[in-house]
Amino acid sequence: MMLVRFLPVIVSCLLLAAHVLRSVGLTIALLVLLLPLLLLVRQSWVPLVMQVVLGLAVLEWARTAIALAQGRMADGEPWVRMVVILGAVAAVTAAAILILRQPVVRRYFEPSATPR
């Protein structure tokens, strides 16, 4: 059941890894790709770390959307669809942050919690 709750987190990390691979490089992309494995560590600090990473990802998606839109507008190319797509990716990433704040998820990461 927790896997279903974590799907937006996992998908957000996969999308971010693909973006980072294209813009930064393989090493950082592999680190981002491995981030969802932190969800297997049942410690109270894990949701906070994931929320910070995903929050930075939302900012990166917004920055990327603005930069690409400005470039496309300057070239007279279509830009609305690209902004909608990147906005949807940012929204899914933001939803993943909210999922990590749910009480049931917080209880899952308490060290004394029993597995479900």
Phi and psi restraints in degrees (range 20) as a CNS / XPLOR table:
assign (resid 1 and name C) (resid 2 and name N)
       (resid 2 and name CA) (resid 2 and name C) 1.0 -67.8 20.0 2
assign (resid 2 and name N) (resid 2 and name CA)
       (resid 2 and name C) (resid 3 and name N) 1.0 -30.0 20.0 2
assign (resid 2 and name C) (resid 3 and name N)
       (resid 3 and name CA) (resid 3 and name C) 1.0 -59.4 20.0 2
assign (resid 3 and name N) (resid 3 and name CA)
       (resid 3 and name C) (resid 4 and name N) 1.0 -40.5 20.0 2
assign (resid 3 and name C) (resid 4 and name N)
       (resid 4 and name CA) (resid 4 and name C) 1.0 -64.2 20.0 2
assign (resid 4 and name N) (resid 4 and name CA)
       (resid 4 and name C) (resid 5 and name N) 1.0 -40.6 20.0 2
assign (resid 4 and name C) (resid 5 and name N)
       (resid 5 and name CA) (resid 5 and name C) 1.0 -65.1 20.0 2
assign (resid 5 and name N) (resid 5 and name CA)
       (resid 5 and name C) (resid 6 and name N) 1.0 -34.1 20.0 2
assign (resid 5 and name C) (resid 6 and name N)
       (resid 6 and name CA) (resid 6 and name C) 1.0 -84.9 20.0 2
assign (resid 6 and name N) (resid 6 and name CA)
       (resid 6 and name C) (resid 7 and name N) 1.0 -4.6 20.0 2
assign (resid 6 and name C) (resid 7 and name N)
       (resid 7 and name CA) (resid 7 and name C) 1.0 -56.3 20.0 2
assign (resid 7 and name N) (resid 7 and name CA)
       (resid 7 and name C) (resid 8 and name N) 1.0 -44.9 20.0 2
assign (resid 7 and name C) (resid 8 and name N)
       (resid 8 and name CA) (resid 8 and name C) 1.0 -62.5 20.0 2
assign (resid 8 and name N) (resid 8 and name CA)
       (resid 8 and name C) (resid 9 and name N) 1.0 -33.3 20.0 2
assign (resid 8 and name C) (resid 9 and name N)
       (resid 9 and name CA) (resid 9 and name C) 1.0 -65.9 20.0 2
assign (resid 9 and name N) (resid 9 and name CA)
       (resid 9 and name C) (resid 10 and name N) 1.0 -46.0 20.0 2
assign (resid 9 and name C) (resid 10 and name N)
       (resid 10 and name CA) (resid 10 and name C) 1.0 -64.8 20.0 2
assign (resid 10 and name N) (resid 10 and name CA)
       (resid 10 and name C) (resid 11 and name N) 1.0 -46.3 20.0 2
assign (resid 10 and name C) (resid 11 and name N)
       (resid 11 and name CA) (resid 11 and name C) 1.0 -62.2 20.0 2
assign (resid 11 and name N) (resid 11 and name CA)
       (resid 11 and name C) (resid 12 and name N) 1.0 -41.0 20.0 2
assign (resid 11 and name C) (resid 12 and name N)
       (resid 12 and name CA) (resid 12 and name C) 1.0 -61.6 20.0 2
assign (resid 12 and name N) (resid 12 and name CA)
       (resid 12 and name C) (resid 13 and name N) 1.0 -41.2 20.0 2
assign (resid 12 and name C) (resid 13 and name N)
       (resid 13 and name CA) (resid 13 and name C) 1.0 -66.8 20.0 2
assign (resid 13 and name N) (resid 13 and name CA)
       (resid 13 and name C) (resid 14 and name N) 1.0 -39.2 20.0 2
assign (resid 13 and name C) (resid 14 and name N)
       (resid 14 and name CA) (resid 14 and name C) 1.0 -63.6 20.0 2
assign (resid 14 and name N) (resid 14 and name CA)
       (resid 14 and name C) (resid 15 and name N) 1.0 -44.1 20.0 2
assign (resid 14 and name C) (resid 15 and name N)
       (resid 15 and name CA) (resid 15 and name C) 1.0 -64.7 20.0 2
assign (resid 15 and name N) (resid 15 and name CA)
       (resid 15 and name C) (resid 16 and name N) 1.0 -41.0 20.0 2
assign (resid 15 and name C) (resid 16 and name N)
       (resid 16 and name CA) (resid 16 and name C) 1.0 -65.4 20.0 2
assign (resid 16 and name N) (resid 16 and name CA)
       (resid 16 and name C) (resid 17 and name N) 1.0 -39.7 20.0 2
assign (resid 16 and name C) (resid 17 and name N)
       (resid 17 and name CA) (resid 17 and name C) 1.0 -61.7 20.0 2
assign (resid 17 and name N) (resid 17 and name CA)
       (resid 17 and name C) (resid 18 and name N) 1.0 -41.6 20.0 2
assign (resid 17 and name C) (resid 18 and name N)
       (resid 18 and name CA) (resid 18 and name C) 1.0 -63.8 20.0 2
assign (resid 18 and name N) (resid 18 and name CA)
       (resid 18 and name C) (resid 19 and name N) 1.0 -41.5 20.0 2
assign (resid 18 and name C) (resid 19 and name N)
       (resid 19 and name CA) (resid 19 and name C) 1.0 -64.8 20.0 2
assign (resid 19 and name N) (resid 19 and name CA)
       (resid 19 and name C) (resid 20 and name N) 1.0 -45.5 20.0 2
assign (resid 19 and name C) (resid 20 and name N)
       (resid 20 and name CA) (resid 20 and name C) 1.0 -65.6 20.0 2
assign (resid 20 and name N) (resid 20 and name CA)
       (resid 20 and name C) (resid 21 and name N) 1.0 -37.6 20.0 2
assign (resid 20 and name C) (resid 21 and name N)
       (resid 21 and name CA) (resid 21 and name C) 1.0 -58.5 20.0 2
assign (resid 21 and name N) (resid 21 and name CA)
       (resid 21 and name C) (resid 22 and name N) 1.0 -41.1 20.0 2
assign (resid 21 and name C) (resid 22 and name N)
       (resid 22 and name CA) (resid 22 and name C) 1.0 -73.3 20.0 2
assign (resid 22 and name N) (resid 22 and name CA)
       (resid 22 and name C) (resid 23 and name N) 1.0 -35.6 20.0 2
assign (resid 22 and name C) (resid 23 and name N)
       (resid 23 and name CA) (resid 23 and name C) 1.0 -101.6 20.0 2
assign (resid 23 and name N) (resid 23 and name CA)
       (resid 23 and name C) (resid 24 and name N) 1.0 -31.0 20.0 2
assign (resid 23 and name C) (resid 24 and name N)
       (resid 24 and name CA) (resid 24 and name C) 1.0 -111.2 20.0 2
assign (resid 24 and name N) (resid 24 and name CA)
       (resid 24 and name C) (resid 25 and name N) 1.0 -54.6 20.0 2
assign (resid 24 and name C) (resid 25 and name N)
       (resid 25 and name CA) (resid 25 and name C) 1.0 149.9 20.0 2
assign (resid 25 and name N) (resid 25 and name CA)
       (resid 25 and name C) (resid 26 and name N) 1.0 175.1 20.0 2
assign (resid 25 and name C) (resid 26 and name N)
       (resid 26 and name CA) (resid 26 and name C) 1.0 -66.9 20.0 2
assign (resid 26 and name N) (resid 26 and name CA)
       (resid 26 and name C) (resid 27 and name N) 1.0 -42.0 20.0 2
assign (resid 26 and name C) (resid 27 and name N)
       (resid 27 and name CA) (resid 27 and name C) 1.0 -60.5 20.0 2
assign (resid 27 and name N) (resid 27 and name CA)
       (resid 27 and name C) (resid 28 and name N) 1.0 -50.7 20.0 2
assign (resid 27 and name C) (resid 28 and name N)
       (resid 28 and name CA) (resid 28 and name C) 1.0 -66.8 20.0 2
assign (resid 28 and name N) (resid 28 and name CA)
       (resid 28 and name C) (resid 29 and name N) 1.0 -38.3 20.0 2
assign (resid 28 and name C) (resid 29 and name N)
       (resid 29 and name CA) (resid 29 and name C) 1.0 -61.2 20.0 2
assign (resid 29 and name N) (resid 29 and name CA)
       (resid 29 and name C) (resid 30 and name N) 1.0 -40.2 20.0 2
assign (resid 29 and name C) (resid 30 and name N)
       (resid 30 and name CA) (resid 30 and name C) 1.0 -65.6 20.0 2
assign (resid 30 and name N) (resid 30 and name CA)
       (resid 30 and name C) (resid 31 and name N) 1.0 -38.4 20.0 2
assign (resid 30 and name C) (resid 31 and name N)
       (resid 31 and name CA) (resid 31 and name C) 1.0 -62.8 20.0 2
assign (resid 31 and name N) (resid 31 and name CA)
       (resid 31 and name C) (resid 32 and name N) 1.0 -44.2 20.0 2
assign (resid 31 and name C) (resid 32 and name N)
       (resid 32 and name CA) (resid 32 and name C) 1.0 -65.3 20.0 2
assign (resid 32 and name N) (resid 32 and name CA)
       (resid 32 and name C) (resid 33 and name N) 1.0 -37.6 20.0 2
assign (resid 32 and name C) (resid 33 and name N)
       (resid 33 and name CA) (resid 33 and name C) 1.0 -64.0 20.0 2
assign (resid 33 and name N) (resid 33 and name CA)
       (resid 33 and name C) (resid 34 and name N) 1.0 -31.6 20.0 2
assign (resid 33 and name C) (resid 34 and name N)
       (resid 34 and name CA) (resid 34 and name C) 1.0 -84.8 20.0 2
assign (resid 34 and name N) (resid 34 and name CA)
       (resid 34 and name C) (resid 35 and name N) 1.0 -11.7 20.0 2
assign (resid 34 and name C) (resid 35 and name N)
       (resid 35 and name CA) (resid 35 and name C) 1.0 -52.5 20.0 2
assign (resid 35 and name N) (resid 35 and name CA)
       (resid 35 and name C) (resid 36 and name N) 1.0 -41.3 20.0 2
assign (resid 35 and name C) (resid 36 and name N)
       (resid 36 and name CA) (resid 36 and name C) 1.0 -60.2 20.0 2
assign (resid 36 and name N) (resid 36 and name CA)
       (resid 36 and name C) (resid 37 and name N) 1.0 -19.9 20.0 2
assign (resid 36 and name C) (resid 37 and name N)
       (resid 37 and name CA) (resid 37 and name C) 1.0 -64.4 20.0 2
assign (resid 37 and name N) (resid 37 and name CA)
       (resid 37 and name C) (resid 38 and name N) 1.0 -22.2 20.0 2
assign (resid 37 and name C) (resid 38 and name N)
       (resid 38 and name CA) (resid 38 and name C) 1.0 -60.8 20.0 2
assign (resid 38 and name N) (resid 38 and name CA)
       (resid 38 and name C) (resid 39 and name N) 1.0 -25.9 20.0 2
assign (resid 38 and name C) (resid 39 and name N)
       (resid 39 and name CA) (resid 39 and name C) 1.0 -64.7 20.0 2
assign (resid 39 and name N) (resid 39 and name CA)
       (resid 39 and name C) (resid 40 and name N) 1.0 -16.4 20.0 2
assign (resid 39 and name C) (resid 40 and name N)
       (resid 40 and name CA) (resid 40 and name C) 1.0 -81.8 20.0 2
assign (resid 40 and name N) (resid 40 and name CA)
       (resid 40 and name C) (resid 41 and name N) 1.0 -15.0 20.0 2
assign (resid 40 and name C) (resid 41 and name N)
       (resid 41 and name CA) (resid 41 and name C) 1.0 -88.0 20.0 2
assign (resid 41 and name N) (resid 41 and name CA)
       (resid 41 and name C) (resid 42 and name N) 1.0 113.2 20.0 2
assign (resid 41 and name C) (resid 42 and name N)
       (resid 42 and name CA) (resid 42 and name C) 1.0 -91.9 20.0 2
assign (resid 42 and name N) (resid 42 and name CA)
       (resid 42 and name C) (resid 43 and name N) 1.0 71.2 20.0 2
assign (resid 42 and name C) (resid 43 and name N)
       (resid 43 and name CA) (resid 43 and name C) 1.0 -125.1 20.0 2
assign (resid 43 and name N) (resid 43 and name CA)
       (resid 43 and name C) (resid 44 and name N) 1.0 151.3 20.0 2
assign (resid 43 and name C) (resid 44 and name N)
       (resid 44 and name CA) (resid 44 and name C) 1.0 -67.8 20.0 2
assign (resid 44 and name N) (resid 44 and name CA)
       (resid 44 and name C) (resid 45 and name N) 1.0 -19.3 20.0 2
assign (resid 44 and name C) (resid 45 and name N)
       (resid 45 and name CA) (resid 45 and name C) 1.0 -79.9 20.0 2
assign (resid 45 and name N) (resid 45 and name CA)
       (resid 45 and name C) (resid 46 and name N) 1.0 -17.9 20.0 2
assign (resid 45 and name C) (resid 46 and name N)
       (resid 46 and name CA) (resid 46 and name C) 1.0 -61.6 20.0 2
assign (resid 46 and name N) (resid 46 and name CA)
       (resid 46 and name C) (resid 47 and name N) 1.0 -49.0 20.0 2
assign (resid 46 and name C) (resid 47 and name N)
       (resid 47 and name CA) (resid 47 and name C) 1.0 -60.1 20.0 2
assign (resid 47 and name N) (resid 47 and name CA)
       (resid 47 and name C) (resid 48 and name N) 1.0 -36.7 20.0 2
assign (resid 47 and name C) (resid 48 and name N)
       (resid 48 and name CA) (resid 48 and name C) 1.0 -64.9 20.0 2
assign (resid 48 and name N) (resid 48 and name CA)
       (resid 48 and name C) (resid 49 and name N) 1.0 -45.9 20.0 2
assign (resid 48 and name C) (resid 49 and name N)
       (resid 49 and name CA) (resid 49 and name C) 1.0 -60.3 20.0 2
assign (resid 49 and name N) (resid 49 and name CA)
       (resid 49 and name C) (resid 50 and name N) 1.0 -46.1 20.0 2
assign (resid 49 and name C) (resid 50 and name N)
       (resid 50 and name CA) (resid 50 and name C) 1.0 -64.4 20.0 2
assign (resid 50 and name N) (resid 50 and name CA)
       (resid 50 and name C) (resid 51 and name N) 1.0 -38.2 20.0 2
assign (resid 50 and name C) (resid 51 and name N)
       (resid 51 and name CA) (resid 51 and name C) 1.0 -65.4 20.0 2
assign (resid 51 and name N) (resid 51 and name CA)
       (resid 51 and name C) (resid 52 and name N) 1.0 -39.0 20.0 2
assign (resid 51 and name C) (resid 52 and name N)
       (resid 52 and name CA) (resid 52 and name C) 1.0 -65.3 20.0 2
assign (resid 52 and name N) (resid 52 and name CA)
       (resid 52 and name C) (resid 53 and name N) 1.0 -46.7 20.0 2
assign (resid 52 and name C) (resid 53 and name N)
       (resid 53 and name CA) (resid 53 and name C) 1.0 -61.1 20.0 2
assign (resid 53 and name N) (resid 53 and name CA)
       (resid 53 and name C) (resid 54 and name N) 1.0 -45.6 20.0 2
assign (resid 53 and name C) (resid 54 and name N)
       (resid 54 and name CA) (resid 54 and name C) 1.0 -68.3 20.0 2
assign (resid 54 and name N) (resid 54 and name CA)
       (resid 54 and name C) (resid 55 and name N) 1.0 -34.4 20.0 2
assign (resid 54 and name C) (resid 55 and name N)
       (resid 55 and name CA) (resid 55 and name C) 1.0 -62.9 20.0 2
assign (resid 55 and name N) (resid 55 and name CA)
       (resid 55 and name C) (resid 56 and name N) 1.0 -41.8 20.0 2
assign (resid 55 and name C) (resid 56 and name N)
       (resid 56 and name CA) (resid 56 and name C) 1.0 -65.0 20.0 2
assign (resid 56 and name N) (resid 56 and name CA)
       (resid 56 and name C) (resid 57 and name N) 1.0 -34.8 20.0 2
assign (resid 56 and name C) (resid 57 and name N)
       (resid 57 and name CA) (resid 57 and name C) 1.0 -64.8 20.0 2
assign (resid 57 and name N) (resid 57 and name CA)
       (resid 57 and name C) (resid 58 and name N) 1.0 -41.6 20.0 2
assign (resid 57 and name C) (resid 58 and name N)
       (resid 58 and name CA) (resid 58 and name C) 1.0 -59.2 20.0 2
assign (resid 58 and name N) (resid 58 and name CA)
       (resid 58 and name C) (resid 59 and name N) 1.0 -44.0 20.0 2
assign (resid 58 and name C) (resid 59 and name N)
       (resid 59 and name CA) (resid 59 and name C) 1.0 -63.4 20.0 2
assign (resid 59 and name N) (resid 59 and name CA)
       (resid 59 and name C) (resid 60 and name N) 1.0 -39.2 20.0 2
assign (resid 59 and name C) (resid 60 and name N)
       (resid 60 and name CA) (resid 60 and name C) 1.0 -65.5 20.0 2
assign (resid 60 and name N) (resid 60 and name CA)
       (resid 60 and name C) (resid 61 and name N) 1.0 -40.8 20.0 2
assign (resid 60 and name C) (resid 61 and name N)
       (resid 61 and name CA) (resid 61 and name C) 1.0 -63.7 20.0 2
assign (resid 61 and name N) (resid 61 and name CA)
       (resid 61 and name C) (resid 62 and name N) 1.0 -40.4 20.0 2
assign (resid 61 and name C) (resid 62 and name N)
       (resid 62 and name CA) (resid 62 and name C) 1.0 -65.4 20.0 2
assign (resid 62 and name N) (resid 62 and name CA)
       (resid 62 and name C) (resid 63 and name N) 1.0 -43.7 20.0 2
assign (resid 62 and name C) (resid 63 and name N)
       (resid 63 and name CA) (resid 63 and name C) 1.0 -60.8 20.0 2
assign (resid 63 and name N) (resid 63 and name CA)
       (resid 63 and name C) (resid 64 and name N) 1.0 -43.7 20.0 2
assign (resid 63 and name C) (resid 64 and name N)
       (resid 64 and name CA) (resid 64 and name C) 1.0 -64.3 20.0 2
assign (resid 64 and name N) (resid 64 and name CA)
       (resid 64 and name C) (resid 65 and name N) 1.0 -43.4 20.0 2
assign (resid 64 and name C) (resid 65 and name N)
       (resid 65 and name CA) (resid 65 and name C) 1.0 -61.4 20.0 2
assign (resid 65 and name N) (resid 65 and name CA)
       (resid 65 and name C) (resid 66 and name N) 1.0 -43.9 20.0 2
assign (resid 65 and name C) (resid 66 and name N)
       (resid 66 and name CA) (resid 66 and name C) 1.0 -65.3 20.0 2
assign (resid 66 and name N) (resid 66 and name CA)
       (resid 66 and name C) (resid 67 and name N) 1.0 -45.7 20.0 2
assign (resid 66 and name C) (resid 67 and name N)
       (resid 67 and name CA) (resid 67 and name C) 1.0 -63.3 20.0 2
assign (resid 67 and name N) (resid 67 and name CA)
       (resid 67 and name C) (resid 68 and name N) 1.0 -45.4 20.0 2
assign (resid 67 and name C) (resid 68 and name N)
       (resid 68 and name CA) (resid 68 and name C) 1.0 -67.5 20.0 2
assign (resid 68 and name N) (resid 68 and name CA)
       (resid 68 and name C) (resid 69 and name N) 1.0 -39.5 20.0 2
assign (resid 68 and name C) (resid 69 and name N)
       (resid 69 and name CA) (resid 69 and name C) 1.0 -63.5 20.0 2
assign (resid 69 and name N) (resid 69 and name CA)
       (resid 69 and name C) (resid 70 and name N) 1.0 -43.3 20.0 2
assign (resid 69 and name C) (resid 70 and name N)
       (resid 70 and name CA) (resid 70 and name C) 1.0 -61.5 20.0 2
assign (resid 70 and name N) (resid 70 and name CA)
       (resid 70 and name C) (resid 71 and name N) 1.0 -42.6 20.0 2
assign (resid 70 and name C) (resid 71 and name N)
       (resid 71 and name CA) (resid 71 and name C) 1.0 -63.8 20.0 2
assign (resid 71 and name N) (resid 71 and name CA)
       (resid 71 and name C) (resid 72 and name N) 1.0 -42.5 20.0 2
assign (resid 71 and name C) (resid 72 and name N)
       (resid 72 and name CA) (resid 72 and name C) 1.0 -68.8 20.0 2
assign (resid 72 and name N) (resid 72 and name CA)
       (resid 72 and name C) (resid 73 and name N) 1.0 -39.4 20.0 2
assign (resid 72 and name C) (resid 73 and name N)
       (resid 73 and name CA) (resid 73 and name C) 1.0 -62.6 20.0 2
assign (resid 73 and name N) (resid 73 and name CA)
       (resid 73 and name C) (resid 74 and name N) 1.0 -42.3 20.0 2
assign (resid 73 and name C) (resid 74 and name N)
       (resid 74 and name CA) (resid 74 and name C) 1.0 -63.4 20.0 2
assign (resid 74 and name N) (resid 74 and name CA)
       (resid 74 and name C) (resid 75 and name N) 1.0 -32.3 20.0 2
assign (resid 74 and name C) (resid 75 and name N)
       (resid 75 and name CA) (resid 75 and name C) 1.0 -88.8 20.0 2
assign (resid 75 and name N) (resid 75 and name CA)
       (resid 75 and name C) (resid 76 and name N) 1.0 -2.7 20.0 2
assign (resid 75 and name C) (resid 76 and name N)
       (resid 76 and name CA) (resid 76 and name C) 1.0 73.5 20.0 2
assign (resid 76 and name N) (resid 76 and name CA)
       (resid 76 and name C) (resid 77 and name N) 1.0 22.1 20.0 2
assign (resid 76 and name C) (resid 77 and name N)
       (resid 77 and name CA) (resid 77 and name C) 1.0 -94.2 20.0 2
assign (resid 77 and name N) (resid 77 and name CA)
       (resid 77 and name C) (resid 78 and name N) 1.0 160.3 20.0 2
assign (resid 77 and name C) (resid 78 and name N)
       (resid 78 and name CA) (resid 78 and name C) 1.0 -67.1 20.0 2
assign (resid 78 and name N) (resid 78 and name CA)
       (resid 78 and name C) (resid 79 and name N) 1.0 141.1 20.0 2
assign (resid 78 and name C) (resid 79 and name N)
       (resid 79 and name CA) (resid 79 and name C) 1.0 -134.1 20.0 2
assign (resid 79 and name N) (resid 79 and name CA)
       (resid 79 and name C) (resid 80 and name N) 1.0 -16.5 20.0 2
assign (resid 79 and name C) (resid 80 and name N)
       (resid 80 and name CA) (resid 80 and name C) 1.0 -63.2 20.0 2
assign (resid 80 and name N) (resid 80 and name CA)
       (resid 80 and name C) (resid 81 and name N) 1.0 -46.4 20.0 2
assign (resid 80 and name C) (resid 81 and name N)
       (resid 81 and name CA) (resid 81 and name C) 1.0 -60.1 20.0 2
assign (resid 81 and name N) (resid 81 and name CA)
       (resid 81 and name C) (resid 82 and name N) 1.0 -41.8 20.0 2
assign (resid 81 and name C) (resid 82 and name N)
       (resid 82 and name CA) (resid 82 and name C) 1.0 -62.1 20.0 2
assign (resid 82 and name N) (resid 82 and name CA)
       (resid 82 and name C) (resid 83 and name N) 1.0 -41.6 20.0 2
assign (resid 82 and name C) (resid 83 and name N)
       (resid 83 and name CA) (resid 83 and name C) 1.0 -66.8 20.0 2
assign (resid 83 and name N) (resid 83 and name CA)
       (resid 83 and name C) (resid 84 and name N) 1.0 -39.2 20.0 2
assign (resid 83 and name C) (resid 84 and name N)
       (resid 84 and name CA) (resid 84 and name C) 1.0 -63.2 20.0 2
assign (resid 84 and name N) (resid 84 and name CA)
       (resid 84 and name C) (resid 85 and name N) 1.0 -43.6 20.0 2
assign (resid 84 and name C) (resid 85 and name N)
       (resid 85 and name CA) (resid 85 and name C) 1.0 -64.6 20.0 2
assign (resid 85 and name N) (resid 85 and name CA)
       (resid 85 and name C) (resid 86 and name N) 1.0 -49.4 20.0 2
assign (resid 85 and name C) (resid 86 and name N)
       (resid 86 and name CA) (resid 86 and name C) 1.0 -67.0 20.0 2
assign (resid 86 and name N) (resid 86 and name CA)
       (resid 86 and name C) (resid 87 and name N) 1.0 -31.6 20.0 2
assign (resid 86 and name C) (resid 87 and name N)
       (resid 87 and name CA) (resid 87 and name C) 1.0 -65.1 20.0 2
assign (resid 87 and name N) (resid 87 and name CA)
       (resid 87 and name C) (resid 88 and name N) 1.0 -39.1 20.0 2
assign (resid 87 and name C) (resid 88 and name N)
       (resid 88 and name CA) (resid 88 and name C) 1.0 -66.1 20.0 2
assign (resid 88 and name N) (resid 88 and name CA)
       (resid 88 and name C) (resid 89 and name N) 1.0 -39.8 20.0 2
assign (resid 88 and name C) (resid 89 and name N)
       (resid 89 and name CA) (resid 89 and name C) 1.0 -63.6 20.0 2
assign (resid 89 and name N) (resid 89 and name CA)
       (resid 89 and name C) (resid 90 and name N) 1.0 -42.8 20.0 2
assign (resid 89 and name C) (resid 90 and name N)
       (resid 90 and name CA) (resid 90 and name C) 1.0 -63.2 20.0 2
assign (resid 90 and name N) (resid 90 and name CA)
       (resid 90 and name C) (resid 91 and name N) 1.0 -38.3 20.0 2
assign (resid 90 and name C) (resid 91 and name N)
       (resid 91 and name CA) (resid 91 and name C) 1.0 -66.3 20.0 2
assign (resid 91 and name N) (resid 91 and name CA)
       (resid 91 and name C) (resid 92 and name N) 1.0 -41.4 20.0 2
assign (resid 91 and name C) (resid 92 and name N)
       (resid 92 and name CA) (resid 92 and name C) 1.0 -64.0 20.0 2
assign (resid 92 and name N) (resid 92 and name CA)
       (resid 92 and name C) (resid 93 and name N) 1.0 -40.3 20.0 2
assign (resid 92 and name C) (resid 93 and name N)
       (resid 93 and name CA) (resid 93 and name C) 1.0 -64.8 20.0 2
assign (resid 93 and name N) (resid 93 and name CA)
       (resid 93 and name C) (resid 94 and name N) 1.0 -41.4 20.0 2
assign (resid 93 and name C) (resid 94 and name N)
       (resid 94 and name CA) (resid 94 and name C) 1.0 -64.9 20.0 2
assign (resid 94 and name N) (resid 94 and name CA)
       (resid 94 and name C) (resid 95 and name N) 1.0 -37.7 20.0 2
assign (resid 94 and name C) (resid 95 and name N)
       (resid 95 and name CA) (resid 95 and name C) 1.0 -63.7 20.0 2
assign (resid 95 and name N) (resid 95 and name CA)
       (resid 95 and name C) (resid 96 and name N) 1.0 -35.1 20.0 2
assign (resid 95 and name C) (resid 96 and name N)
       (resid 96 and name CA) (resid 96 and name C) 1.0 -63.3 20.0 2
assign (resid 96 and name N) (resid 96 and name CA)
       (resid 96 and name C) (resid 97 and name N) 1.0 -36.6 20.0 2
assign (resid 96 and name C) (resid 97 and name N)
       (resid 97 and name CA) (resid 97 and name C) 1.0 -62.8 20.0 2
assign (resid 97 and name N) (resid 97 and name CA)
       (resid 97 and name C) (resid 98 and name N) 1.0 -45.0 20.0 2
assign (resid 97 and name C) (resid 98 and name N)
       (resid 98 and name CA) (resid 98 and name C) 1.0 -63.3 20.0 2
assign (resid 98 and name N) (resid 98 and name CA)
       (resid 98 and name C) (resid 99 and name N) 1.0 -36.3 20.0 2
assign (resid 98 and name C) (resid 99 and name N)
       (resid 99 and name CA) (resid 99 and name C) 1.0 -61.6 20.0 2
assign (resid 99 and name N) (resid 99 and name CA)
       (resid 99 and name C) (resid 100 and name N) 1.0 -40.9 20.0 2
assign (resid 99 and name C) (resid 100 and name N)
       (resid 100 and name CA) (resid 100 and name C) 1.0 -68.6 20.0 2
assign (resid 100 and name N) (resid 100 and name CA)
       (resid 100 and name C) (resid 101 and name N) 1.0 -13.1 20.0 2
assign (resid 100 and name C) (resid 101 and name N)
       (resid 101 and name CA) (resid 101 and name C) 1.0 -94.7 20.0 2
assign (resid 101 and name N) (resid 101 and name CA)
       (resid 101 and name C) (resid 102 and name N) 1.0 -5.8 20.0 2
assign (resid 101 and name C) (resid 102 and name N)
       (resid 102 and name CA) (resid 102 and name C) 1.0 -65.8 20.0 2
assign (resid 102 and name N) (resid 102 and name CA)
       (resid 102 and name C) (resid 103 and name N) 1.0 142.4 20.0 2
assign (resid 102 and name C) (resid 103 and name N)
       (resid 103 and name CA) (resid 103 and name C) 1.0 -57.4 20.0 2
assign (resid 103 and name N) (resid 103 and name CA)
       (resid 103 and name C) (resid 104 and name N) 1.0 -38.7 20.0 2
assign (resid 103 and name C) (resid 104 and name N)
       (resid 104 and name CA) (resid 104 and name C) 1.0 -64.8 20.0 2
assign (resid 104 and name N) (resid 104 and name CA)
       (resid 104 and name C) (resid 105 and name N) 1.0 -35.1 20.0 2
assign (resid 104 and name C) (resid 105 and name N)
       (resid 105 and name CA) (resid 105 and name C) 1.0 -73.4 20.0 2
assign (resid 105 and name N) (resid 105 and name CA)
       (resid 105 and name C) (resid 106 and name N) 1.0 -40.3 20.0 2
assign (resid 105 and name C) (resid 106 and name N)
       (resid 106 and name CA) (resid 106 and name C) 1.0 -59.1 20.0 2
assign (resid 106 and name N) (resid 106 and name CA)
       (resid 106 and name C) (resid 107 and name N) 1.0 -43.2 20.0 2
assign (resid 106 and name C) (resid 107 and name N)
       (resid 107 and name CA) (resid 107 and name C) 1.0 -63.3 20.0 2
assign (resid 107 and name N) (resid 107 and name CA)
       (resid 107 and name C) (resid 108 and name N) 1.0 -35.5 20.0 2
assign (resid 107 and name C) (resid 108 and name N)
       (resid 108 and name CA) (resid 108 and name C) 1.0 -59.3 20.0 2
assign (resid 108 and name N) (resid 108 and name CA)
       (resid 108 and name C) (resid 109 and name N) 1.0 -35.4 20.0 2
assign (resid 108 and name C) (resid 109 and name N)
       (resid 109 and name CA) (resid 109 and name C) 1.0 -88.9 20.0 2
assign (resid 109 and name N) (resid 109 and name CA)
       (resid 109 and name C) (resid 110 and name N) 1.0 -1.7 20.0 2
assign (resid 109 and name C) (resid 110 and name N)
       (resid 110 and name CA) (resid 110 and name C) 1.0 -69.6 20.0 2
assign (resid 110 and name N) (resid 110 and name CA)
       (resid 110 and name C) (resid 111 and name N) 1.0 132.9 20.0 2
assign (resid 110 and name C) (resid 111 and name N)
       (resid 111 and name CA) (resid 111 and name C) 1.0 -57.2 20.0 2
assign (resid 111 and name N) (resid 111 and name CA)
       (resid 111 and name C) (resid 112 and name N) 1.0 -28.0 20.0 2
assign (resid 111 and name C) (resid 112 and name N)
       (resid 112 and name CA) (resid 112 and name C) 1.0 -89.5 20.0 2
assign (resid 112 and name N) (resid 112 and name CA)
       (resid 112 and name C) (resid 113 and name N) 1.0 -2.1 20.0 2
assign (resid 112 and name C) (resid 113 and name N)
       (resid 113 and name CA) (resid 113 and name C) 1.0 -68.6 20.0 2
assign (resid 113 and name N) (resid 113 and name CA)
       (resid 113 and name C) (resid 114 and name N) 1.0 144.9 20.0 2
assign (resid 113 and name C) (resid 114 and name N)
       (resid 114 and name CA) (resid 114 and name C) 1.0 -90.2 20.0 2
assign (resid 114 and name N) (resid 114 and name CA)
       (resid 114 and name C) (resid 115 and name N) 1.0 145.0 20.0 2
assign (resid 114 and name C) (resid 115 and name N)
       (resid 115 and name CA) (resid 115 and name C) 1.0 -63.4 20.0 2
assign (resid 115 and name N) (resid 115 and name CA)
       (resid 115 and name C) (resid 116 and name N) 1.0 147.9 20.0 2
